[in-house]
Amino acid sequence: GNHEDRTWSKSGKFAPVLRSESLRYLVSLAVEKRRTLKQGDCKNAFCNGDLPPDEVTIIRPPSGDPDAKPNEYWLLRKTLYGLRRSPRHWYIKIDKILRSLGLTPNAHDPCVYSGFVRDPNDPSDDSSNATPLVLGLYVDDFVFFSESDAVEQRFMELLAKEISVDFMGTVEWFLGIHFSWRVTKSAVSAHLNQAGFAANLVERFDRHDRGSTPLATPYRSGIPIDAIAPTLEASDAPALLRRTAAYQSLVGSIGWLAYVTRPDLAVVHSFLASYNAKPSPGHMKAALHVLHYIHSIHDYGITFSSEQSRKMHTYVHFPDSSDVEAYDDAVPPTNSTSHRLSTYSDACWGSQIGNAVREGTLLPLFKFRSMSGGIIFRCGG
């Protein structure tokens, strides 16, 4: 919208995009069905949207156009790159096309479509007994799969009749995420990582020339992040302003990694983000240590596999009864009162401290904050 002076409400120019958790869900679903995700790209997406009659847009002809007459202006019928509502008009158009092909958007994510592919120009086409197809849309890029090769081929042929699109086979790069697929006769697995983004982040903060530590962790031994002394600098101090800008950029990038493919960074990101407003030099060192951890294992990510799932083993250690601090709010179980524990992973990834206590409240127990949002234990079956 950088070439349009008109202003629109947020709802008037809003266009949804595929959420990261929805993308992971699609990968998980495809792997479970022993399939791989296919990728497509719609060409010149924002030039395909239709302008409604009440949205009059007049432009000058491109400079140097030999057919343009002096003082001539054009009335647009299609959207262009640079208009504020082009993303929304494109989404409305592609949504209409996908619906006409038999796909329905999900109630929880309007960019996840599923359904039975049918020919919109053939009223007698009944595909209710066919294999369904699932698709995820991010502006003009999309991924899709079906358990049937024939359904995937039919979808590609029908979509190509509606709009200009390139199909690029099994997805390798999508939204900055690298996909590594391993396909055998009996199983399919996919590994997702953001090695490129992580490497660029390390280089941006001049940490790429340093040696890696394969066994590194995000934390510095003996220096808890929430025990670092705050800065006493004035809020308008130049050094603090420069540090704050760099710190917020670094922590925001760590948060993006944690949100998409690196859940191992979720908790430390929650700690670091608590000091975004006024980080001290110690907090900056802690964030740079996390960057060193990322540099050491920049290709870490998430792996989905269709092989037989294994049980998650959890090891719980109760401190000695003489540890007063550990049991000031709990009673250690005895052999007769102990129960079997079931293990669950937290779908929210990361600390849930913001939902547990008032912001700014000092917590006496570090173990409460570090465990929050990690693994959930429930007594019984």
C-alpha positions in Angstrom: 0.0 0.0 0.0 3.0 2.4 -0.4 1.6 3.9 -3.6 -1.9 4.8 -2.4 -3.0 7.8 -0.4 -6.4 6.6 0.5 -6.8 5.1 4.0 -8.9 2.1 4.9 -10.0 0.5 8.1 -8.1 -2.6 9.3 -11.0 -4.9 8.5 -11.2 -3.3 5.0 -7.7 -4.3 4.0 -7.2 -7.4 6.2 -6.2 -10.6 4.4 -5.4 -13.8 6.5 -2.3 -15.9 6.0 -1.4 -19.4 7.0 -0.4 -19.7 10.6 2.9 -21.5 11.5 1.1 -24.1 13.7 -1.3 -24.8 10.9 1.7 -25.5 8.6 3.1 -27.9 11.2 -0.3 -29.6 11.4 -0.3 -30.0 7.6 3.1 -31.6 7.6 2.2 -33.9 10.5 -1.0 -34.9 8.7 0.8 -35.6 5.4 3.5 -37.6 7.1 0.9 -39.6 9.1 -0.7 -40.5 5.7 2.7 -41.4 4.3 2.6 -38.5 1.8 4.7 -35.5 1.1 3.5 -31.9 0.8 3.4 -30.4 -2.7 4.1 -26.7 -3.4 2.5 -24.2 -5.8 3.0 -20.5 -6.5 0.4 -18.2 -8.1 2.0 -15.8 -10.6 1.5 -12.0 -10.2 -1.1 -12.6 -7.5 -1.9 -9.0 -6.7 -2.5 -8.3 -10.4 -5.4 -10.8 -10.5 -7.7 -9.3 -7.9 -10.9 -7.7 -9.1 -11.6 -4.1 -8.1 -15.3 -3.6 -7.1 -17.2 -0.8 -8.9 -17.4 1.4 -5.9 -13.6 1.4 -5.5 -12.6 3.8 -8.3 -8.8 3.8 -8.9 -7.3 6.0 -11.6 -3.6 6.0 -12.5 -1.2 7.6 -14.9 0.1 5.3 -17.7 3.6 4.0 -17.1 6.4 6.4 -18.1 7.5 5.8 -21.7 4.4 4.0 -22.9 4.3 4.7 -26.6 0.5 4.2 -26.8 -0.3 6.7 -24.1 -1.6 10.1 -25.1 -0.8 13.4 -23.3 -2.9 14.0 -20.2 -4.3 10.4 -20.5 -5.3 8.5 -17.4 -6.4 4.9 -16.9 -9.3 3.5 -14.8 -8.1 0.2 -13.2 -10.3 -2.9 -13.4 -7.7 -5.1 -11.7 -5.6 -4.5 -8.6 -1.9 -3.7 -8.7 1.0 -4.0 -6.4 1.2 -0.9 -4.2 -2.6 -0.6 -3.5 -3.6 -1.0 0.1 -6.4 -3.4 -0.5 -4.7 -5.6 -3.1 -3.9 -8.4 -0.6 -7.6 -8.5 0.5 -8.9 -8.5 -3.1 -6.5 -11.3 -4.0 -7.5 -13.4 -1.0 -11.2 -12.9 -1.9 -10.5 -14.1 -5.5 -8.4 -17.2 -4.6 -10.8 -18.1 -1.8 -13.6 -18.0 -4.4 -11.6 -20.2 -6.8 -10.7 -22.8 -4.1 -14.4 -23.0 -2.9 -15.5 -23.5 -6.5 -13.1 -26.5 -6.7 -14.8 -28.1 -3.7 -12.5 -27.0 -0.9 -13.8 -25.4 2.3 -11.8 -23.2 4.7 -11.3 -24.4 8.2 -13.2 -22.7 11.0 -10.1 -22.1 13.1 -7.8 -21.0 10.2 -9.3 -19.6 7.1 -6.2 -20.4 5.1 -6.4 -24.1 5.7 -8.7 -25.7 3.1 -10.0 -29.3 2.7 -12.6 -31.1 0.7 -13.3 -33.2 -2.4 -12.0 -31.7 -5.6 -14.6 -31.2 -8.3 -14.8 -29.5 -11.7 -16.7 -26.2 -11.3 -17.8 -26.2 -14.9 -19.3 -29.7 -14.7 -22.5 -29.7 -12.7 -22.7 -33.5 -12.9 -19.3 -34.0 -11.3 -19.8 -35.9 -8.1 -16.6 -36.4 -6.2 -18.0 -37.1 -2.7 -16.6 -40.6 -2.8 -13.2 -39.5 -3.9 -10.1 -39.0 -1.7 -10.1 -35.6 0.0 -7.4 -32.9 -0.5 -5.9 -30.6 2.1 -4.3 -27.2 1.3 -2.6 -24.4 3.2 -2.5 -20.9 1.7 0.0 -18.1 2.4 -0.8 -15.2 0.1 0.2 -16.6 -3.3 2.2 -19.6 -2.1 0.4 -22.8 -1.0 1.1 -26.4 0.0 -1.2 -29.3 -0.5 -1.5 -33.1 -0.5 -4.0 -35.9 -0.9 -3.6 -39.6 -0.3 -4.3 -40.1 -4.1 -1.9 -39.1 -6.8 -4.9 -38.8 -9.2 -6.6 -36.3 -6.9 -3.5 -34.2 -6.7 -3.1 -34.2 -10.5 -6.7 -33.4 -11.1 -6.5 -30.5 -8.6 -3.4 -29.1 -10.4 -5.1 -29.3 -13.8 -8.4 -27.6 -12.6 -6.5 -24.8 -10.7 -4.3 -24.1 -13.7 -7.5 -23.5 -15.7 -8.6 -20.8 -13.3 -5.4 -18.9 -12.7 -1.7 -18.9 -13.8 0.2 -21.1 -11.3 3.5 -22.9 -11.1 3.7 -26.3 -9.4 7.1 -27.1 -8.0 6.7 -30.7 -6.7 7.6 -31.7 -3.2 8.1 -28.6 -1.0 11.7 -27.9 -0.1 11.6 -24.2 1.0 8.4 -22.6 2.3 8.2 -19.3 4.3 11.9 -19.5 5.1 11.6 -23.1 6.4 13.7 -25.8 4.9 12.0 -29.2 4.5 14.1 -32.4 4.3 12.0 -35.4 3.3 13.0 -39.1 3.7 10.6 -41.4 1.9 10.9 -45.2 2.0 8.4 -48.0 1.1 7.2 -48.2 4.7 7.6 -44.7 6.2 7.9 -41.0 5.5 9.6 -38.4 7.6 10.1 -34.7 7.4 12.6 -32.4 9.1 11.8 -28.7 9.4 14.5 -26.2 10.3 15.3 -22.5 9.8 19.0 -22.9 9.4 19.2 -20.1 6.9 17.4 -17.6 9.1 19.5 -18.7 12.1 22.8 -18.4 10.2 21.8 -14.9 9.0 20.9 -13.9 12.5 24.3 -15.1 13.9 26.1 -13.2 11.1 24.1 -10.0 11.7 25.4 -9.9 15.2 29.0 -10.8 14.2 29.0 -14.1 16.0 29.6 -16.3 12.9 33.4 -16.3 13.2 33.4 -17.8 16.7 33.8 -21.5 17.3 30.7 -23.5 18.0 30.0 -25.5 21.2 28.0 -28.7 20.2 27.0 -29.3 23.8 26.0 -25.7 24.6 22.7 -24.8 26.3 20.7 -21.5 26.1 21.6 -20.7 29.7 24.9 -19.7 31.4 25.7 -21.9 34.4 25.2 -20.1 37.7 23.8 -16.9 36.1 19.9 -17.1 36.0 18.5 -14.5 33.6 16.0 -13.2 36.1 18.8 -12.7 38.7 20.7 -10.3 36.5 20.9 -6.8 38.0 18.8 -4.1 36.2 20.4 -1.1 34.6 20.5 2.2 36.5 21.0 4.3 33.3 18.6 7.1 32.5 15.9 6.1 30.0 17.2 8.5 27.4 20.8 7.5 27.7 22.3 7.0 24.2 24.0 3.8 25.2 20.8 2.4 26.6 18.8 3.4 23.5 21.3 1.7 21.2 21.4 -1.4 23.4 17.6 -1.6 23.6 17.2 -1.4 19.8 19.7 -4.3 19.3 18.3 -6.3 22.2 14.7 -6.1 20.9 15.8 -7.0 17.4 17.8 -10.1 18.7 15.0 -11.2 21.1 12.4 -10.8 18.5 14.4 -13.0 16.1 14.8 -15.6 18.8 11.1 -15.5 19.3 10.4 -16.1 15.7 12.7 -19.2 15.8 11.0 -20.5 18.9 7.5 -20.0 17.4 8.2 -21.8 14.2 10.7 -24.6 14.5 12.7 -24.2 17.7 10.6 -25.0 20.8 13.9 -25.4 22.8 14.2 -21.6 22.7 10.7 -20.9 24.0 11.4 -20.7 27.7 14.6 -18.7 27.4 12.9 -16.3 25.0 10.2 -15.7 27.6 12.8 -14.7 30.2 14.7 -12.4 27.8 11.5 -10.8 26.5 10.6 -9.7 30.1 13.4 -7.1 29.8 12.7 -5.7 26.4 11.8 -2.2 27.8 15.1 -1.6 29.5 17.8 -4.3 29.1 21.0 -4.1 31.1 24.4 -5.1 29.7 24.0 -8.4 31.6 20.7 -9.1 29.8 22.4 -8.4 26.4 25.2 -10.8 27.3 22.6 -13.4 28.1 20.9 -12.9 24.8 24.2 -13.1 22.9 24.9 -16.4 24.8 21.6 -17.7 23.4 22.8 -16.6 20.0 26.0 -18.7 20.5 23.8 -21.6 21.3 21.9 -21.1 18.1 25.2 -20.8 16.2 26.3 -24.1 17.6 23.2 -26.0 16.5 21.7 -23.8 13.8 20.2 -26.7 11.9 18.1 -28.0 14.8 14.4 -28.2 14.1 11.3 -30.4 14.3 11.0 -33.9 12.8 7.8 -35.7 11.9 7.8 -39.4 11.2 5.2 -42.0 10.2 7.1 -44.8 11.9 5.5 -46.4 14.9 5.2 -43.8 17.7 7.1 -44.4 20.9 6.2 -43.6 24.5 7.5 -40.5 26.0 9.6 -41.2 29.0 9.7 -38.7 31.8 12.1 -38.7 34.7 10.9 -37.0 37.9 13.2 -36.4 40.8 11.9 -35.2 44.2 14.4 -33.3 46.3 15.4 -34.5 49.7 12.9 -33.8 52.5 15.6 -31.6 54.2 15.4 -29.1 51.3 13.0 -26.6 52.9 12.9 -24.3 49.9 11.7 -27.0 47.6 8.9 -28.0 49.9 7.7 -24.7 51.4 4.6 -25.1 49.2 4.3 -28.9 48.8 4.7 -32.1 50.7 6.9 -34.9 49.4 5.0 -38.1 48.5 5.6 -41.3 50.4 5.9 -44.7 48.9 2.3 -45.5 49.7 0.9 -42.2 48.3 2.9 -42.1 45.1 1.0 -42.4 41.8 1.8 -43.1 38.2 2.3 -39.9 36.1 1.0 -39.4 32.5 3.1 -37.1 30.3 1.8 -34.5 27.9 3.6 -31.9 25.8 2.4 -28.3 26.0 1.0 -27.2 22.7 1.5 -23.6 23.6 5.3 -23.9 23.7 7.1 -21.7 26.2 6.4 -20.1 29.5 2.9 -19.4 30.6 3.9 -17.1 33.4 1.9 -14.2 32.0 -1.3 -16.1 32.6 -0.3 -17.2 36.1 0.9 -14.1 38.0 0.6 -10.4 37.7 3.2 -8.8 35.4 6.2 -7.6 37.4 5.6 -9.9 40.4 8.9 -11.3 41.7 8.8 -15.1 42.1 10.8 -16.6 44.9 11.2 -20.0 43.2 13.1 -20.2 39.9 11.7 -23.8 39.4 8.2 -22.4 38.9 9.1 -20.2 36.0 11.4 -22.6 34.3 8.8 -25.5 34.5 5.9 -23.4 33.3 5.0 -24.3 29.8 7.4 -27.1 29.5 6.0 -30.6 30.4 2.6 -31.1 32.0 2.3 -34.0 34.4 -1.1 -35.3 35.4 -1.7 -37.9 38.2 -3.6 -41.0 37.2 -4.7 -42.2 33.7 
